[in-house]
Amino acid sequence: VRAEGTVTGSTSFRRAGSGPPGPMIRSMLALVAASVVMVVHLAFLAYLVVGGFLALRRFAFIWPSLAATAWSVWITLADRDCPLTTLEKFLLEAGGRTPYEGSFIAYYLNDVLY
């Protein structure tokens, strides 16, 4: 005799293939994340160019603009790698792609600017 509300057979209700994401999904997520980092990096560079002009219109933009400029000057003069570049390269490698050599600007914007 079966008690009310019990289930006979397997107590596992997981579908086949519903475990942790496989390597293909993880690599796709890493590539999507690398693309998001690239867009954020481009937005930061655009703010570097436009931030000073925004500060002329509204004084509240002066502090973020000065901070972004100081950060960029320090990264450039100290010959350091930008953390966003390092993160993007890491995510590209995690996604199965070969990361680019050099800096973000040299890879993405060199042909556009010069």
Backbone atoms as SQL, in Angstrom:
CREATE TABLE atoms (id INTEGER PRIMARY KEY, chain TEXT, resi INTEGER, resn TEXT, atom TEXT, x REAL, y REAL, z REAL);
INSERT INTO atoms VALUES
  (1, 'A', 1, 'VAL', 'N', 0.863, -1.170, 0.000),
  (2, 'A', 1, 'VAL', 'CA', 0.000, 0.000, 0.000),
  (3, 'A', 1, 'VAL', 'C', 0.903, 1.224, 0.000),
  (4, 'A', 2, 'ARG', 'N', 0.568, 2.163, -0.855),
  (5, 'A', 2, 'ARG', 'CA', 1.338, 3.390, -0.987),
  (6, 'A', 2, 'ARG', 'C', 0.709, 4.489, -0.159),
  (7, 'A', 3, 'ALA', 'N', 1.542, 5.267, 0.520),
  (8, 'A', 3, 'ALA', 'CA', 1.019, 6.399, 1.293),
  (9, 'A', 3, 'ALA', 'C', 0.649, 7.519, 0.331),
  (10, 'A', 4, 'GLU', 'N', -0.297, 8.316, 0.713),
  (11, 'A', 4, 'GLU', 'CA', -0.755, 9.447, -0.095),
  (12, 'A', 4, 'GLU', 'C', 0.373, 10.432, -0.334),
  (13, 'A', 5, 'GLY', 'N', 0.567, 10.885, -1.581),
  (14, 'A', 5, 'GLY', 'CA', 1.517, 11.935, -1.904),
  (15, 'A', 5, 'GLY', 'C', 2.934, 11.453, -2.139),
  (16, 'A', 6, 'THR', 'N', 3.188, 10.171, -2.077),
  (17, 'A', 6, 'THR', 'CA', 4.550, 9.703, -2.334),
  (18, 'A', 6, 'THR', 'C', 4.689, 9.350, -3.803),
  (19, 'A', 7, 'VAL', 'N', 5.916, 9.404, -4.267),
  (20, 'A', 7, 'VAL', 'CA', 6.208, 9.095, -5.654),
  (21, 'A', 7, 'VAL', 'C', 7.049, 7.843, -5.684),
  (22, 'A', 8, 'THR', 'N', 6.656, 6.928, -6.525),
  (23, 'A', 8, 'THR', 'CA', 7.444, 5.703, -6.642),
  (24, 'A', 8, 'THR', 'C', 8.474, 5.875, -7.742),
  (25, 'A', 9, 'GLY', 'N', 9.532, 5.122, -7.646),
  (26, 'A', 9, 'GLY', 'CA', 10.566, 5.184, -8.680),
  (27, 'A', 9, 'GLY', 'C', 11.636, 6.194, -8.288),
  (28, 'A', 10, 'SER', 'N', 12.230, 6.767, -9.286),
  (29, 'A', 10, 'SER', 'CA', 13.342, 7.697, -9.077),
  (30, 'A', 10, 'SER', 'C', 12.859, 8.978, -8.406),
  (31, 'A', 11, 'THR', 'N', 13.650, 9.458, -7.455),
  (32, 'A', 11, 'THR', 'CA', 13.302, 10.709, -6.786),
  (33, 'A', 11, 'THR', 'C', 13.986, 11.894, -7.436),
  (34, 'A', 12, 'SER', 'N', 14.761, 11.656, -8.469),
  (35, 'A', 12, 'SER', 'CA', 15.456, 12.740, -9.156),
  (36, 'A', 12, 'SER', 'C', 14.544, 13.301, -10.240),
  (37, 'A', 13, 'PHE', 'N', 14.322, 14.597, -10.201),
  (38, 'A', 13, 'PHE', 'CA', 13.453, 15.235, -11.180),
  (39, 'A', 13, 'PHE', 'C', 14.244, 16.034, -12.204),
  (40, 'A', 14, 'ARG', 'N', 15.568, 15.854, -12.260),
  (41, 'A', 14, 'ARG', 'CA', 16.394, 16.597, -13.206),
  (42, 'A', 14, 'ARG', 'C', 16.298, 15.961, -14.575),
  (43, 'A', 15, 'ARG', 'N', 16.196, 16.803, -15.581),
  (44, 'A', 15, 'ARG', 'CA', 16.196, 16.316, -16.951),
  (45, 'A', 15, 'ARG', 'C', 17.619, 15.980, -17.354),
  (46, 'A', 16, 'ALA', 'N', 17.731, 15.131, -18.311),
  (47, 'A', 16, 'ALA', 'CA', 19.056, 14.795, -18.834),
  (48, 'A', 16, 'ALA', 'C', 19.652, 16.039, -19.461),
  (49, 'A', 17, 'GLY', 'N', 20.901, 16.317, -19.150),
  (50, 'A', 17, 'GLY', 'CA', 21.573, 17.478, -19.716),
  (51, 'A', 17, 'GLY', 'C', 21.296, 18.768, -18.979),
  (52, 'A', 18, 'SER', 'N', 20.630, 18.715, -17.827),
  (53, 'A', 18, 'SER', 'CA', 20.332, 19.955, -17.118),
  (54, 'A', 18, 'SER', 'C', 21.328, 20.230, -16.003),
  (55, 'A', 19, 'GLY', 'N', 22.502, 19.612, -16.084),
  (56, 'A', 19, 'GLY', 'CA', 23.547, 19.811, -15.087),
  (57, 'A', 19, 'GLY', 'C', 24.236, 21.148, -15.303),
  (58, 'A', 20, 'PRO', 'N', 25.416, 21.264, -14.767),
  (59, 'A', 20, 'PRO', 'CA', 26.154, 22.507, -14.941),
  (60, 'A', 20, 'PRO', 'C', 26.453, 22.743, -16.416),
  (61, 'A', 21, 'PRO', 'N', 26.637, 24.004, -16.792),
  (62, 'A', 21, 'PRO', 'CA', 26.839, 24.294, -18.214),
  (63, 'A', 21, 'PRO', 'C', 28.096, 23.604, -18.737),
  (64, 'A', 22, 'GLY', 'N', 27.985, 23.113, -19.939),
  (65, 'A', 22, 'GLY', 'CA', 29.104, 22.418, -20.555),
  (66, 'A', 22, 'GLY', 'C', 30.165, 23.393, -21.024),
  (67, 'A', 23, 'PRO', 'N', 31.265, 22.855, -21.513),
  (68, 'A', 23, 'PRO', 'CA', 32.366, 23.710, -21.945),
  (69, 'A', 23, 'PRO', 'C', 31.984, 24.636, -23.082),
  (70, 'A', 24, 'MET', 'N', 31.093, 24.200, -23.952),
  (71, 'A', 24, 'MET', 'CA', 30.695, 25.056, -25.078),
  (72, 'A', 24, 'MET', 'C', 29.933, 26.281, -24.585),
  (73, 'A', 25, 'ILE', 'N', 29.048, 26.089, -23.633),
  (74, 'A', 25, 'ILE', 'CA', 28.269, 27.222, -23.103),
  (75, 'A', 25, 'ILE', 'C', 29.177, 28.157, -22.320),
  (76, 'A', 26, 'ARG', 'N', 30.108, 27.595, -21.544),
  (77, 'A', 26, 'ARG', 'CA', 31.037, 28.435, -20.794),
  (78, 'A', 26, 'ARG', 'C', 31.902, 29.268, -21.722),
  (79, 'A', 27, 'SER', 'N', 32.356, 28.680, -22.826),
  (80, 'A', 27, 'SER', 'CA', 33.182, 29.444, -23.755),
  (81, 'A', 27, 'SER', 'C', 32.357, 30.522, -24.447),
  (82, 'A', 28, 'MET', 'N', 31.106, 30.235, -24.755),
  (83, 'A', 28, 'MET', 'CA', 30.234, 31.258, -25.359),
  (84, 'A', 28, 'MET', 'C', 29.988, 32.401, -24.377),
  (85, 'A', 29, 'LEU', 'N', 29.749, 32.070, -23.119),
  (86, 'A', 29, 'LEU', 'CA', 29.547, 33.108, -22.108),
  (87, 'A', 29, 'LEU', 'C', 30.803, 33.953, -21.930),
  (88, 'A', 30, 'ALA', 'N', 31.975, 33.320, -21.996),
  (89, 'A', 30, 'ALA', 'CA', 33.226, 34.064, -21.880),
  (90, 'A', 30, 'ALA', 'C', 33.399, 35.022, -23.056),
  (91, 'A', 31, 'LEU', 'N', 33.023, 34.585, -24.251),
  (92, 'A', 31, 'LEU', 'CA', 33.139, 35.460, -25.424),
  (93, 'A', 31, 'LEU', 'C', 32.141, 36.619, -25.363),
  (94, 'A', 32, 'VAL', 'N', 30.946, 36.347, -24.862),
  (95, 'A', 32, 'VAL', 'CA', 29.962, 37.431, -24.689),
  (96, 'A', 32, 'VAL', 'C', 30.470, 38.423, -23.650),
  (97, 'A', 33, 'ALA', 'N', 31.020, 37.907, -22.559),
  (98, 'A', 33, 'ALA', 'CA', 31.574, 38.791, -21.527),
  (99, 'A', 33, 'ALA', 'C', 32.741, 39.606, -22.070),
  (100, 'A', 34, 'ALA', 'N', 33.580, 39.007, -22.924),
  (101, 'A', 34, 'ALA', 'CA', 34.687, 39.746, -23.547),
  (102, 'A', 34, 'ALA', 'C', 34.156, 40.869, -24.430),
  (103, 'A', 35, 'SER', 'N', 33.056, 40.622, -25.126),
  (104, 'A', 35, 'SER', 'CA', 32.443, 41.671, -25.954),
  (105, 'A', 35, 'SER', 'C', 31.890, 42.799, -25.104),
  (106, 'A', 36, 'VAL', 'N', 31.302, 42.451, -23.970),
  (107, 'A', 36, 'VAL', 'CA', 30.786, 43.479, -23.061),
  (108, 'A', 36, 'VAL', 'C', 31.935, 44.328, -22.513),
  (109, 'A', 37, 'VAL', 'N', 33.042, 43.687, -22.154),
  (110, 'A', 37, 'VAL', 'CA', 34.211, 44.421, -21.662),
  (111, 'A', 37, 'VAL', 'C', 34.739, 45.353, -22.748),
  (112, 'A', 38, 'MET', 'N', 34.743, 44.886, -24.001),
  (113, 'A', 38, 'MET', 'CA', 35.202, 45.727, -25.105),
  (114, 'A', 38, 'MET', 'C', 34.320, 46.969, -25.257),
  (115, 'A', 39, 'VAL', 'N', 33.015, 46.800, -25.149),
  (116, 'A', 39, 'VAL', 'CA', 32.095, 47.933, -25.277),
  (117, 'A', 39, 'VAL', 'C', 32.297, 48.911, -24.115),
  (118, 'A', 40, 'VAL', 'N', 32.479, 48.400, -22.904),
  (119, 'A', 40, 'VAL', 'CA', 32.733, 49.263, -21.747),
  (120, 'A', 40, 'VAL', 'C', 34.047, 50.022, -21.939),
  (121, 'A', 41, 'HIS', 'N', 35.045, 49.353, -22.472),
  (122, 'A', 41, 'HIS', 'CA', 36.329, 49.983, -22.723),
  (123, 'A', 41, 'HIS', 'C', 36.196, 51.102, -23.763),
  (124, 'A', 42, 'LEU', 'N', 35.458, 50.838, -24.824),
  (125, 'A', 42, 'LEU', 'CA', 35.217, 51.875, -25.838),
  (126, 'A', 42, 'LEU', 'C', 34.438, 53.046, -25.249),
  (127, 'A', 43, 'ALA', 'N', 33.473, 52.757, -24.392),
  (128, 'A', 43, 'ALA', 'CA', 32.706, 53.828, -23.746),
  (129, 'A', 43, 'ALA', 'C', 33.605, 54.677, -22.859),
  (130, 'A', 44, 'PHE', 'N', 34.522, 54.051, -22.152),
  (131, 'A', 44, 'PHE', 'CA', 35.464, 54.794, -21.315),
  (132, 'A', 44, 'PHE', 'C', 36.330, 55.715, -22.181),
  (133, 'A', 45, 'LEU', 'N', 36.827, 55.191, -23.296),
  (134, 'A', 45, 'LEU', 'CA', 37.649, 56.014, -24.190),
  (135, 'A', 45, 'LEU', 'C', 36.845, 57.156, -24.793),
  (136, 'A', 46, 'ALA', 'N', 35.595, 56.894, -25.112),
  (137, 'A', 46, 'ALA', 'CA', 34.738, 57.963, -25.637),
  (138, 'A', 46, 'ALA', 'C', 34.508, 59.032, -24.568),
  (139, 'A', 47, 'TYR', 'N', 34.347, 58.596, -23.322),
  (140, 'A', 47, 'TYR', 'CA', 34.169, 59.572, -22.240),
  (141, 'A', 47, 'TYR', 'C', 35.429, 60.410, -22.032),
  (142, 'A', 48, 'LEU', 'N', 36.582, 59.813, -22.257),
  (143, 'A', 48, 'LEU', 'CA', 37.826, 60.588, -22.159),
  (144, 'A', 48, 'LEU', 'C', 37.820, 61.753, -23.140),
  (145, 'A', 49, 'VAL', 'N', 37.318, 61.495, -24.325),
  (146, 'A', 49, 'VAL', 'CA', 37.284, 62.537, -25.354),
  (147, 'A', 49, 'VAL', 'C', 36.182, 63.545, -25.065),
  (148, 'A', 50, 'VAL', 'N', 35.017, 63.066, -24.686),
  (149, 'A', 50, 'VAL', 'CA', 33.834, 63.923, -24.555),
  (150, 'A', 50, 'VAL', 'C', 33.678, 64.505, -23.147),
  (151, 'A', 51, 'GLY', 'N', 34.303, 63.881, -22.154),
  (152, 'A', 51, 'GLY', 'CA', 34.098, 64.281, -20.755),
  (153, 'A', 51, 'GLY', 'C', 34.453, 65.731, -20.470),
  (154, 'A', 52, 'GLY', 'N', 35.528, 66.219, -21.044),
  (155, 'A', 52, 'GLY', 'CA', 35.907, 67.623, -20.836),
  (156, 'A', 52, 'GLY', 'C', 34.872, 68.584, -21.390),
  (157, 'A', 53, 'PHE', 'N', 34.320, 68.242, -22.544),
  (158, 'A', 53, 'PHE', 'CA', 33.280, 69.098, -23.134),
  (159, 'A', 53, 'PHE', 'C', 31.995, 69.054, -22.308),
  (160, 'A', 54, 'LEU', 'N', 31.694, 67.878, -21.758),
  (161, 'A', 54, 'LEU', 'CA', 30.527, 67.789, -20.871),
  (162, 'A', 54, 'LEU', 'C', 30.728, 68.643, -19.624),
  (163, 'A', 55, 'ALA', 'N', 31.964, 68.688, -19.138),
  (164, 'A', 55, 'ALA', 'CA', 32.265, 69.492, -17.946),
  (165, 'A', 55, 'ALA', 'C', 32.091, 70.978, -18.228),
  (166, 'A', 56, 'LEU', 'N', 32.282, 71.394, -19.463),
  (167, 'A', 56, 'LEU', 'CA', 32.044, 72.796, -19.809),
  (168, 'A', 56, 'LEU', 'C', 30.562, 73.146, -19.719),
  (169, 'A', 57, 'ARG', 'N', 29.708, 72.193, -20.015),
  (170, 'A', 57, 'ARG', 'CA', 28.265, 72.431, -19.967),
  (171, 'A', 57, 'ARG', 'C', 27.701, 72.258, -18.559),
  (172, 'A', 58, 'ARG', 'N', 28.248, 71.310, -17.827),
  (173, 'A', 58, 'ARG', 'CA', 27.751, 71.019, -16.485),
  (174, 'A', 58, 'ARG', 'C', 28.936, 70.714, -15.584),
  (175, 'A', 59, 'PHE', 'N', 29.114, 71.481, -14.548),
  (176, 'A', 59, 'PHE', 'CA', 30.291, 71.372, -13.696),
  (177, 'A', 59, 'PHE', 'C', 30.389, 70.025, -12.992),
  (178, 'A', 60, 'ALA', 'N', 29.277, 69.342, -12.798),
  (179, 'A', 60, 'ALA', 'CA', 29.286, 68.049, -12.104),
  (180, 'A', 60, 'ALA', 'C', 30.106, 66.998, -12.851),
  (181, 'A', 61, 'PHE', 'N', 30.311, 67.182, -14.148),
  (182, 'A', 61, 'PHE', 'CA', 31.084, 66.223, -14.934),
  (183, 'A', 61, 'PHE', 'C', 32.591, 66.427, -14.800),
  (184, 'A', 62, 'ILE', 'N', 33.020, 67.474, -14.117),
  (185, 'A', 62, 'ILE', 'CA', 34.448, 67.774, -14.040),
  (186, 'A', 62, 'ILE', 'C', 35.209, 66.700, -13.258),
  (187, 'A', 63, 'TRP', 'N', 34.661, 66.233, -12.142),
  (188, 'A', 63, 'TRP', 'CA', 35.380, 65.268, -11.301),
  (189, 'A', 63, 'TRP', 'C', 35.525, 63.905, -11.960),
  (190, 'A', 64, 'PRO', 'N', 34.473, 63.343, -12.532),
  (191, 'A', 64, 'PRO', 'CA', 34.681, 62.073, -13.252),
  (192, 'A', 64, 'PRO', 'C', 35.628, 62.233, -14.438),
  (193, 'A', 65, 'SER', 'N', 35.557, 63.377, -15.104),
  (194, 'A', 65, 'SER', 'CA', 36.439, 63.609, -16.238),
  (195, 'A', 65, 'SER', 'C', 37.900, 63.707, -15.798),
  (196, 'A', 66, 'LEU', 'N', 38.149, 64.420, -14.711),
  (197, 'A', 66, 'LEU', 'CA', 39.512, 64.521, -14.188),
  (198, 'A', 66, 'LEU', 'C', 40.033, 63.169, -13.704),
  (199, 'A', 67, 'ALA', 'N', 39.183, 62.401, -13.067),
  (200, 'A', 67, 'ALA', 'CA', 39.589, 61.073, -12.590),
  (201, 'A', 67, 'ALA', 'C', 39.919, 60.148, -13.765),
  (202, 'A', 68, 'ALA', 'N', 39.082, 60.160, -14.786),
  (203, 'A', 68, 'ALA', 'CA', 39.335, 59.320, -15.964),
  (204, 'A', 68, 'ALA', 'C', 40.615, 59.750, -16.679),
  (205, 'A', 69, 'THR', 'N', 40.830, 61.043, -16.768),
  (206, 'A', 69, 'THR', 'CA', 42.042, 61.545, -17.410),
  (207, 'A', 69, 'THR', 'C', 43.279, 61.177, -16.597),
  (208, 'A', 70, 'ALA', 'N', 43.216, 61.349, -15.286),
  (209, 'A', 70, 'ALA', 'CA', 44.350, 61.001, -14.432),
  (210, 'A', 70, 'ALA', 'C', 44.662, 59.508, -14.523),
  (211, 'A', 71, 'TRP', 'N', 43.637, 58.685, -14.522),
  (212, 'A', 71, 'TRP', 'CA', 43.830, 57.242, -14.648),
  (213, 'A', 71, 'TRP', 'C', 44.520, 56.911, -15.971),
  (214, 'A', 72, 'SER', 'N', 44.046, 57.486, -17.054),
  (215, 'A', 72, 'SER', 'CA', 44.612, 57.196, -18.371),
  (216, 'A', 72, 'SER', 'C', 46.049, 57.679, -18.493),
  (217, 'A', 73, 'VAL', 'N', 46.334, 58.838, -17.930),
  (218, 'A', 73, 'VAL', 'CA', 47.699, 59.362, -17.964),
  (219, 'A', 73, 'VAL', 'C', 48.619, 58.443, -17.156),
  (220, 'A', 74, 'TRP', 'N', 48.165, 58.002, -15.989),
  (221, 'A', 74, 'TRP', 'CA', 48.983, 57.115, -15.162),
  (222, 'A', 74, 'TRP', 'C', 49.244, 55.778, -15.870),
  (223, 'A', 75, 'ILE', 'N', 48.196, 55.193, -16.466),
  (224, 'A', 75, 'ILE', 'CA', 48.349, 53.920, -17.177),
  (225, 'A', 75, 'ILE', 'C', 49.346, 54.076, -18.326),
  (226, 'A', 76, 'THR', 'N', 49.271, 55.200, -19.036),
  (227, 'A', 76, 'THR', 'CA', 50.137, 55.417, -20.186),
  (228, 'A', 76, 'THR', 'C', 51.579, 55.689, -19.766),
  (229, 'A', 77, 'LEU', 'N', 51.768, 56.605, -18.823),
  (230, 'A', 77, 'LEU', 'CA', 53.119, 56.984, -18.436),
  (231, 'A', 77, 'LEU', 'C', 53.828, 55.903, -17.620),
  (232, 'A', 78, 'ALA', 'N', 53.099, 55.138, -16.855),
  (233, 'A', 78, 'ALA', 'CA', 53.695, 54.075, -16.054),
  (234, 'A', 78, 'ALA', 'C', 53.903, 52.800, -16.875),
  (235, 'A', 79, 'ASP', 'N', 53.513, 52.837, -18.144),
  (236, 'A', 79, 'ASP', 'CA', 53.643, 51.698, -19.055),
  (237, 'A', 79, 'ASP', 'C', 52.994, 50.446, -18.464),
  (238, 'A', 80, 'ARG', 'N', 51.788, 50.616, -17.980),
  (239, 'A', 80, 'ARG', 'CA', 51.019, 49.513, -17.399),
  (240, 'A', 80, 'ARG', 'C', 49.939, 49.065, -18.381),
  (241, 'A', 81, 'ASP', 'N', 49.453, 47.861, -18.163),
  (242, 'A', 81, 'ASP', 'CA', 48.323, 47.369, -18.939),
  (243, 'A', 81, 'ASP', 'C', 47.042, 47.778, -18.235),
  (244, 'A', 82, 'CYS', 'N', 46.083, 48.219, -19.007),
  (245, 'A', 82, 'CYS', 'CA', 44.777, 48.575, -18.450),
  (246, 'A', 82, 'CYS', 'C', 44.104, 47.294, -17.935),
  (247, 'A', 83, 'PRO', 'N', 43.480, 47.351, -16.777),
  (248, 'A', 83, 'PRO', 'CA', 42.796, 46.159, -16.263),
  (249, 'A', 83, 'PRO', 'C', 41.690, 45.656, -17.184),
  (250, 'A', 84, 'LEU', 'N', 41.048, 46.547, -17.914),
  (251, 'A', 84, 'LEU', 'CA', 40.014, 46.101, -18.850),
  (252, 'A', 84, 'LEU', 'C', 40.622, 45.309, -20.004),
  (253, 'A', 85, 'THR', 'N', 41.796, 45.716, -20.455),
  (254, 'A', 85, 'THR', 'CA', 42.487, 44.964, -21.513),
  (255, 'A', 85, 'THR', 'C', 42.867, 43.579, -21.008),
  (256, 'A', 86, 'THR', 'N', 43.401, 43.526, -19.799),
  (257, 'A', 86, 'THR', 'CA', 43.782, 42.238, -19.211),
  (258, 'A', 86, 'THR', 'C', 42.568, 41.330, -19.053),
  (259, 'A', 87, 'LEU', 'N', 41.455, 41.889, -18.587),
  (260, 'A', 87, 'LEU', 'CA', 40.230, 41.110, -18.417),
  (261, 'A', 87, 'LEU', 'C', 39.705, 40.617, -19.757),
  (262, 'A', 88, 'GLU', 'N', 39.715, 41.468, -20.760),
  (263, 'A', 88, 'GLU', 'CA', 39.224, 41.056, -22.071),
  (264, 'A', 88, 'GLU', 'C', 40.080, 39.934, -22.652),
  (265, 'A', 89, 'LYS', 'N', 41.394, 40.045, -22.523),
  (266, 'A', 89, 'LYS', 'CA', 42.280, 38.995, -23.027),
  (267, 'A', 89, 'LYS', 'C', 42.050, 37.679, -22.285),
  (268, 'A', 90, 'PHE', 'N', 41.847, 37.756, -20.983),
  (269, 'A', 90, 'PHE', 'CA', 41.557, 36.562, -20.195),
  (270, 'A', 90, 'PHE', 'C', 40.272, 35.897, -20.669),
  (271, 'A', 91, 'LEU', 'N', 39.236, 36.705, -20.888),
  (272, 'A', 91, 'LEU', 'CA', 37.951, 36.154, -21.325),
  (273, 'A', 91, 'LEU', 'C', 38.030, 35.587, -22.734),
  (274, 'A', 92, 'LEU', 'N', 38.794, 36.228, -23.612),
  (275, 'A', 92, 'LEU', 'CA', 38.981, 35.683, -24.955),
  (276, 'A', 92, 'LEU', 'C', 39.663, 34.319, -24.893),
  (277, 'A', 93, 'GLU', 'N', 40.666, 34.214, -24.050),
  (278, 'A', 93, 'GLU', 'CA', 41.361, 32.934, -23.908),
  (279, 'A', 93, 'GLU', 'C', 40.444, 31.882, -23.292),
  (280, 'A', 94, 'ALA', 'N', 39.635, 32.288, -22.319),
  (281, 'A', 94, 'ALA', 'CA', 38.677, 31.352, -21.717),
  (282, 'A', 94, 'ALA', 'C', 37.629, 30.910, -22.727),
  (283, 'A', 95, 'GLY', 'N', 37.358, 31.752, -23.709),
  (284, 'A', 95, 'GLY', 'CA', 36.398, 31.416, -24.752),
  (285, 'A', 95, 'GLY', 'C', 36.993, 30.611, -25.891),
  (286, 'A', 96, 'GLY', 'N', 38.283, 30.308, -25.801),
  (287, 'A', 96, 'GLY', 'CA', 38.897, 29.485, -26.827),
  (288, 'A', 96, 'GLY', 'C', 39.553, 30.264, -27.952),
  (289, 'A', 97, 'ARG', 'N', 39.592, 31.565, -27.847),
  (290, 'A', 97, 'ARG', 'CA', 40.235, 32.385, -28.874),
  (291, 'A', 97, 'ARG', 'C', 41.629, 32.792, -28.419),
  (292, 'A', 98, 'THR', 'N', 42.471, 33.096, -29.385),
  (293, 'A', 98, 'THR', 'CA', 43.806, 33.590, -29.072),
  (294, 'A', 98, 'THR', 'C', 43.708, 35.075, -28.776),
  (295, 'A', 99, 'PRO', 'N', 44.150, 35.534, -27.600),
  (296, 'A', 99, 'PRO', 'CA', 44.067, 36.965, -27.299),
  (297, 'A', 99, 'PRO', 'C', 44.995, 37.768, -28.203),
  (298, 'A', 100, 'TYR', 'N', 44.615, 38.990, -28.460),
  (299, 'A', 100, 'TYR', 'CA', 45.426, 39.850, -29.315),
  (300, 'A', 100, 'TYR', 'C', 46.678, 40.302, -28.578),
  (301, 'A', 101, 'GLU', 'N', 47.669, 40.686, -29.347),
  (302, 'A', 101, 'GLU', 'CA', 48.923, 41.197, -28.797),
  (303, 'A', 101, 'GLU', 'C', 48.827, 42.708, -28.669),
  (304, 'A', 102, 'GLY', 'N', 49.492, 43.251, -27.700),
  (305, 'A', 102, 'GLY', 'CA', 49.550, 44.699, -27.561),
  (306, 'A', 102, 'GLY', 'C', 48.372, 45.267, -26.801),
  (307, 'A', 103, 'SER', 'N', 48.160, 46.553, -27.001),
  (308, 'A', 103, 'SER', 'CA', 47.136, 47.271, -26.246),
  (309, 'A', 103, 'SER', 'C', 45.785, 47.250, -26.965),
  (310, 'A', 104, 'PHE', 'N', 44.775, 47.649, -26.230),
  (311, 'A', 104, 'PHE', 'CA', 43.416, 47.736, -26.763),
  (312, 'A', 104, 'PHE', 'C', 43.357, 48.728, -27.922),
  (313, 'A', 105, 'ILE', 'N', 43.962, 49.900, -27.731),
  (314, 'A', 105, 'ILE', 'CA', 43.920, 50.933, -28.764),
  (315, 'A', 105, 'ILE', 'C', 44.681, 50.477, -30.003),
  (316, 'A', 106, 'ALA', 'N', 45.834, 49.850, -29.810),
  (317, 'A', 106, 'ALA', 'CA', 46.611, 49.377, -30.955),
  (318, 'A', 106, 'ALA', 'C', 45.840, 48.322, -31.746),
  (319, 'A', 107, 'TYR', 'N', 45.094, 47.475, -31.056),
  (320, 'A', 107, 'TYR', 'CA', 44.383, 46.403, -31.752),
  (321, 'A', 107, 'TYR', 'C', 43.100, 46.886, -32.426),
  (322, 'A', 108, 'TYR', 'N', 42.283, 47.645, -31.711),
  (323, 'A', 108, 'TYR', 'CA', 40.968, 48.014, -32.240),
  (324, 'A', 108, 'TYR', 'C', 40.959, 49.341, -32.991),
  (325, 'A', 109, 'LEU', 'N', 41.739, 50.309, -32.547),
  (326, 'A', 109, 'LEU', 'CA', 41.576, 51.655, -33.089),
  (327, 'A', 109, 'LEU', 'C', 42.736, 52.140, -33.952),
  (328, 'A', 110, 'ASN', 'N', 43.817, 51.418, -34.028),
  (329, 'A', 110, 'ASN', 'CA', 44.969, 51.881, -34.791),
  (330, 'A', 110, 'ASN', 'C', 44.616, 52.123, -36.263),
  (331, 'A', 111, 'ASP', 'N', 43.957, 51.169, -36.893),
  (332, 'A', 111, 'ASP', 'CA', 43.590, 51.325, -38.303),
  (333, 'A', 111, 'ASP', 'C', 42.519, 52.397, -38.501),
  (334, 'A', 112, 'VAL', 'N', 41.683, 52.579, -37.512),
  (335, 'A', 112, 'VAL', 'CA', 40.617, 53.580, -37.619),
  (336, 'A', 112, 'VAL', 'C', 41.194, 54.998, -37.490),
  (337, 'A', 113, 'LEU', 'N', 42.130, 55.167, -36.562),
  (338, 'A', 113, 'LEU', 'CA', 42.664, 56.510, -36.306),
  (339, 'A', 113, 'LEU', 'C', 43.761, 56.898, -37.275),
  (340, 'A', 114, 'TYR', 'N', 44.529, 55.957, -37.755),
  (341, 'A', 114, 'TYR', 'CA', 45.687, 56.297, -38.583),
  (342, 'A', 114, 'TYR', 'C', 45.542, 55.769, -39.974);
